Amino acid sequence: MNIQKRLLAVCFIVASITAQAQKAASKLYHEPYRLQAHFSPKEKWTNDPNGMVYYKGTYHLFFQHYPKASVWGPMHWGHAVSKDLIHWKQMPIALYPDKLGYIFSGSVVVDENNTSGFGTKDKPAMVAIFTHHNPKGEKANTSAFQNQSLAYSLNEGVTWVKYLGNPVLKNPGIKDFRDPKVFWYAKDKKWVMSLATKDRITFYSSPNLKDWKKESDFGQMLGAHGGVWECPDLFPLKLNGKEYWVLLVSINPGGPNKGSATQYFVGHFDGKNFTPSSNQTKWIDYGPDDYAGVTFGNTGNRKVFLGWMGNWMYANEVPTVKWRNAMTIPRELSLKLAAGDIYLASTPVKELNKIATQTLDVDALQLAKNNNIFSVIKQTPTQYVLKFNTAAVKDYAVVLSNAYGEKLVVGYDAANSRYYIDRTKAGQSAFNKQFAAIAYVPRVSLLPTSNFELLVDVSSVELFADGGLSTLTGIYFPKKPYTSLGIINNGMEIEKLQIQPLKSIW
Ligand code: FRU
């Protein structure tokens, strides 16, 4: 097909996707700003993803949820399941607050060896380890109002029973004592818990998930400390056949673009202590809207990360009504060598291809002649992937805009070797004065060429540059959807440009 025909074909696909979208405009999951390629709760509030685990062919995603309002409140664990990490089905609420408190963040493991005695070896229990947050204790200004508790499920996560011996890990007097992430450390045949304890991570171990012993503390003098440490995750990843351990630590506030963000450390873990191999502070995603992310358990060597697409600076105020906040696209994590150090790279999981429709490949010669490549597409889809390669020597930018003069710009600033998302003119921002800002991520790669991959959804954009070495996530709220897509290439050759419209997951 020549380029005109291809463009026509894409216009046709785009027009029919747009028509479908318009028809469904007010229906559930198709309200204004509702993301079409990302999980968000059917209605009401969400923040952190919790208890993510793969079991018997199903991915489970639990999430911090307040089912009575679209603002943060007494926390429950909502629940959703997926066969492919992309299409999600919301299930009944898994955990309700009780007399020990709200149900804060935590993790789920499959107790294959029945160490807890909650199941049997033939029918192992799924066990949730979460923080009980006692609001009365908090109000009374005590310090021991966050404790770790258990619940288990014998029917693959559909219903849950809280353990009568809760809490299993009592607070020693630390105000911020939460977000347990547990995994089976096979070498020593024990469970290991990473717990956020104010300004550090404390590691505990247990033979049975009920009795916990403190092993060590990490990080009081390392990394970023602009806010409280939350939501840790510790897991191994290989680089060139050698095993490393990665520790994720979310912090709020104090992120590189203000507010909430997630830093990470690469190093070694011996079952007791975590030792980082570099003292540099690194961030899994520099954007303002990727927080409290952790990885799915039980996925073997594959590590899939998912974060909350929000920021505590304004999460309670973003202009959605029926529901509030969503999750990032699930991301495959890998370690990469760049600029003489080891970095964590993230890219969208390959399962995203399941919803990709016909790809438009744009001719390199055609692109070279043009500075505003996609003005030819009359109407862009509401969700799509855009990819291209280019030299990293001059500025370039992708501009999404609408007829109201609103625009979102994602680009590269060559003079400062950094990528950015500029949402200063992207749409609504009066709900919070911190919202309209430019977020930057340094370019880590030293290669002369770069690749640029954008995942655009109705009200979110995720940038994965240089194979995911530089990542930025941001949400935005235009008055009307963006309908045009331009690329400013400053005369530079843009190669292998593809645009892939995505089908809605709902
Ligand atoms: C992170 C966090 C966690 C806590 C949860 C409460 O966003 O503050 O530390 O468990 O949210 O909803």
Residues whose N, C-alpha, C, O or C-beta is under 5 A from the ligand:
A	BS01	FRU	D48 Q64 M75 F104 S105 R178 D179 E230 C231 A292
